[in-house]
Amino acid sequence: MRHSGVGALPLLPVPTASDAPFVPPLEQQLMLDTNRSIRVLYEKLKQRQDSAAVVADLLGAPDSAMANVRP
């Protein structure tokens, strides 16, 4: 599937009723679904990056309790 590119195609839902004809979604609906999925993934990535930045700031900040201790 990697070489053929078939894995990049969207998976269409299976019709629920056996007598109902299958109507594939329009290109506009596929674009909306794709954009929504990308937006959700972007927000998750942004939250993870923000969390990692907070942790990095906490790890890089001097310990306030140790900063006040004099030798």
N, C-alpha and C positions, 0 to 999 in steps of 0.2 A: 504494500500500500504506500510505502514511502516513495517508491520510484514512480508510481503511476499518478500520485496526487489525489487518489480517491479519498484519502483520509482527511483532506481539506474540505470536502463537500459537507454541507449541513445534513444532519440526520432528520428526516421528516417523520412526524408522528404517525403511528399506526392508526388507521381508522377504527373507531370503537364499534360502530354498527356494521353488521355484515352486508346489509342491503343498501347502505348509503354509498354513493359514488365518492371516490377520493378526489378531492380538489387540492392541488398543490398550492402552497401559499404564494402570494404575489411577491415580486422582487422588492417592492416597497416594504412589505411586512418582514421579509428576511433582513433587509437593511436596518429596520427599527430594532429587531431582535438582536442583531449583531452589535449595533451601537449600544444598546442597553447592556449587553454582556460585557463589552469593552469598558463601559463606564463603571460597572460594578467591580471589575477586576482592577481598574485604575484606582478606585477609592480604597480597595483593600491594600494595594501596594503602597498608597500614600499613607495610610494609617500605620502600616508596618514600618515605613521609613521614619515617620514622626516618632513612633515608639522607640525605634533604634537610636534616634537622635537624642531623645530624653535620657536613655540609658547611657549613651556615650558622654553626654554632658555630666551626668551624675558620677560616672567613673573618672572623668577627667578633672572634676572639681576637687579642690583640696578639702580634706575632712575638717569641718569647722571645729570639732572638738579637739583635734590634734593641732590645729593652727594656733590655738590659745595657750598651749602647753609650752612652758619655757624650760630649757635644759638646766 
